[in-house]
């Protein structure tokens, strides 16, 4: 069996699509050593770092702008997938071509632009969303990463449920309570981390609702006397747009600046330690396809507080402390309880660790292989 992969996001490993593509190929190589794989690189890339063994590369020409991306998705990738003799073309993100010379599988990780239209602003954004929506319906099969995402795909794209398979994501093995913990003091010193802290690590777009966490933290400060600061990690955007509200201005308005520490971008290798040393991981998102940071924190043995949304109820089970969506007071209460009540804290750590063990990239790869085989037999 020979699979050709759209490699547009290979050089963007910090994006969800880039992480998914890299981890999937590595896991497929481990569980199916004889599987033939070809990665079709986007224009401008002539090599691929961190490539699994025996994966063939195809380089392409063109631009990396918006129009270049559409051309790569709609023309270049399906043509190259057909020419290299692949049995299946796999697009590991929502960028499906309208036609393909070979059977097509699309991984639709979420349908954010349809659920939240502000994520496809302007006529170009709406046109692209319409294009990939129409194209997605033509896939031989769709893979997604949670049953909550599957339900949205059925609702918004009108793809029959029987044509969609859920294959969960997983935390990498380095997200662990003990593995690598001997380096934690070095990471603490590198980022000047306090002895105790509540952590947010992620993006800052509007659906992440970091403003809810900031408001919640005003109540945490009242209860804890400012002894446990809030540490915020993630690459900062250009603040002050509808997509990225000015959180630093909001912090000033709340008067909590002295209790908030910004780390900015953190190296991937340092993330397990940053999770592991936190007293609580708070993630107030209101929409996700899967929510990998929550699973990573649980796998590190850090108790999690998050909003009660369908995907997190599904993924975390009883392993996270979920509170009413948008309710800052209840989120604060959960954080305070985990900071102050040791039996509750230990219970949530144990539950989180147990839940995290249910997911593995080997399982994801095996279930993806089963989809390939199903499509070839159809």
N, C-alpha and C positions, 0 to 999 in steps of 0.2 A: 504494500500500500504506500502511495506517494502523496504527501500533502504539501501544497504550496501555501505559504502564509503571507499575508499583507504585512510588510514590516515598517509601515509609516511611523509608528511610535517607538521603534527599537532604540533610537538615540534619545528618548525622553523617559528614562527609567523612573523619574519622580512622579509621573502621571499614572493614574489608575490603569489606563490602557497599556502604557509601557510596562508597568509591573506585571500585569496579567500576561502579556505576550512573552516576556522573558521567563517568568516562572513556569508558564505552561510548557514551553519548549524544553526547558531543563527537566521537568517532571516527565514529559513524554519520552525523552531519551532514556530516563532511568527505567521506566516501566515497559518500554517497547524498544529495545536496542536495535532491532532490525527495521524499524519504521524509517522510510525515506522521507526526509523533510527538506524543503527548499524555502529560503527566506528571500522575498523580493524586496529589495531595499528601495527607499524613496530617493529622488534626485538629490545629489550632493553627498551621498554616503557611498564610499567605495569599500568599506570594511565594517565589521560589526564586532564590538567588544563583547566579552563574556558570552560567546557563542558556544552552545553545546557541541560535542564532538560530531563530526560527520554530517553537519547541516550545510547544504549547498547554498551559495549566495548568487543572486542575480542583481546586478546594478542597473540603474535606469537613468535617463536624462530628463530634464525639465526644470521647473521651478518649485520652490517650497512655499509659495504664497497660497492664498485661498483658492485661486483658480487652478494653480498647479496641483493642489491636493485633490480637487475634484477630478482633474484629468487623470491623475495617478489611480484614483479609486475606480473611475468609470471606464477607463481605457487601458492604461498601462498594466495594472496588476492583472486583470483577467486575461489579457493577451499573453503576458509572460507565464501565467499559470498554465495556460493551454499549451504554449510552445515547449515548456520544459517537460511535458509528459505527465504532469500530476494527475492523480485520480480525482482529487477534491481541492477546491480553492477555499481557504478558510480566512475570513476577514475577522480579526479578533477585537473589533470595535464596531460601532454603528456607522459604517461607511460603505454600505453595500453597493456593488455595481448593479445597474439595471439589467445587464445581460452578462452571461459567462459561458464560455465554450465547454466548461466542465461543471459538474454539480457544485453548488455553492453553499457553504455554511457560514453563518454570521453569528458572532457573539455580541449580543446587545446587552451591555452591562447595566444600562438604565435608559429611561426615556425622559430625562430631565427637561429637554426643550419643549416637550408636549405637556408634561405635568406642570411645569413652571415656565410659561412662555417668555418671561423676561430673560431667559437664558438663550433665546434665539432672537436678539433685537434686530430691527431693521429689515429691509426687504431681502437682503442677501442671506441673512440668518434664517428667515422664514422660508426662502426658496430652497436653501440647502436642507432644512429639516423636512420639507415636503418631498424633496428628491430621495433622501435616504429612507423616509417612511415608505414611499412607494416601492423602492428597491428592496427593502427588507422583506416585504410580503412575497417576493419572488424567490427567496432562499429555499433550498431544499429542506433545510432545518435551521432552527435558531437555538443557540445556547445562551442561557443567562445565568445569573449568579445568586439568585434567591427566588423563592416562590412569590415574594412580594413584588419583585421586578417582573416576574412572569405574569402576574395578574395585571400589572400596568401595561405590559406589551399586548396582552389579549384585549384589554379595554381600549387602548389608544391606537394600536396598529391593526386591530381586528385580525390578528394571526391566530389560527386555531390552536388551542392549548396542546393538542396532540403533536403539533409541529415544533414544540418548545421543550427543551430539556434543561433542568436546573442542575448546574455543577457548582457547588460552593467553592469559595476561595479558602485560603488557610494562611495562618501566620507562619513565617519561615522558622526554622529550628533555632535560630539565634535568639528568638523571642522566648525567653526561658527564665525562670526565677534564679537559676544558678549558673547556667552556661555563660562564661565570660564575666561573671560578677566580680572577679578579681581586678578587673579594669575599671570598675565603677568609681573608685576614688579619683582616678585620672580624669574621667569624664566630668565628675563634679567640679574638679579644679579648672578644667578647660572652659566650662561655661559659667563658672562662679555660681554654682547652684547652692541654694540654702539647704540647711539640714533637713527641713521639712517643707513640702510644697504641694499644692494642688496643680495639676498639669492640664493644659490644653495643647495638643499638637495636631495641626491640620491646616486647612485652608481658611480663607477669610471672606469668601463670597457669601452672599446674603442668606443662602439656605443653611449655612453652618450655624447661624444664630448665636455667634459669639457675644453679641450684645446681651442676650439673655443670661449668659454665664457671668458677664461683668456686673449686671444688676444683681444677680444672685450673690455675687461675692461681697456686695456691700453688707448683706446680712451675715455672711460668714465672718467678716471682719468684726462686726458688732459682737458676735458670739465668742470669737477666738482672740479678740484683742489684737488682731494683726500679727499673731505669732506664726501663722502659716500663710505665706504669700501665694499669689497666683503666678505661675510661670507659663508664658505663652510662647510656643515654638512654631515656626513655619515661616516661609519666605513671605515678606510683606509686599502687598500690592501697592499700586498707586491709590491712595486713600481718597474718598470723597466723591464716589460715583454711586448710582443706584445699585450697581452690582457689588461694590465694595464700600459700604458705609464707613465713615471716618471713626474707627474705634478708638484711636488715640484721643480724639476730641471728646468722645463720649466718656472715656476714662477721666479726663479732666473735669467734665461736667459732674461726674459722680464723686469726684474728690478722692479717688482711691489710687492715684498714681504711685504713691510710695510703697504700695503693697502689690504692685504688678511688675514683674520682670519679663522683659522681652528678650528672647534668645535669637530671633531671626531664623535663618536657614540653619538646620543642623545636619551633619553628615549622617548618611544611612547607617554607618557602622556604630554610631553613638546612640541611635534611637532606643535599642533595648535597655541600655543603662539608664537613659532618661526616664523611660517608663518605669523601670524597676525601682528606682529611688524615690518615685513620687508616692505620696500618701494616698492620693486619689487621682484618678484620671476622669476628667469631665468632658463630655462631648455632646453639645446641645443641638446637633443637627436635626433638621426637620424632614429631610429626604435624602436617601442614599439607595444605591443599588445593592450594596452589601454592608459596607462600613468596616473595612479592614482595621483601622486604628483601634477600634474598640476591642476587636479580637486579639490584636497584638498586645494591648495592655493587659487583658485577662490572662494571656499566655505567659506574661511576665510576672504574674502574681500581684497585680495592682488592682484594687477594687475600682469599679467603673460606675459613674453616674451619667445617665443620658436620658433623652426624651423618650417617652413611650410612643414609638411609631411602629408600624407593622413589621418592617424589616428587622428592627432590633429585637422585638419580641420573638421573632423567628430565629435569629442568629444567636442571641445571647441566652435564650431560655431563662433560667433563674440565676444566671451567672453575672448579671448586672443589676444595679439598682435603678429602675426606670421610673421616671416621674412624669406628671402631666405635661404634655407638650406646651411650651411657651410659658409655663408657670415658674417664674424666677424664685418665688418664696419656697416652693416645694423642692426645687433643685437645691437651693441653699440648705434646706432641712436635711436632705439626703447627704450632702457633703459634710455637714456638721456631725450628723450621726456616725458617719464612717470615720471621722477624725477623732471622735470622743468615745465611741462605744467599741471597745476592743473585741468582745464576743461577736458582734455584728460584722466587724471588719474581717475577722478570721473566717467567719462563715462565708462571706462574699468572696474572699480570696480562694477558698477551697472550691466553691461553686464555679467561679470563673475559670480556674485551672481545669476542672473537670470538663466544662463545656468546651474549652479550647481544644482539648484532645480529640474531640469528635471530628475535627477538620484536618485534612492533610492534602498536600499537593499531589501525592501519589494517587489518592482517591479521585481527585479532580481529573488527573490525567487518564485514569482508567475509564472514568465515565465519559470523558471526551472521546477516547478511542471507541467506546461502544456506539457513540453517535456516528463516527466515521463509518463503522461497519454497517450500521443500520442504513445509512444513506447509500452505500455502495450496493447493498442488497435490494434496495427499492426498485 
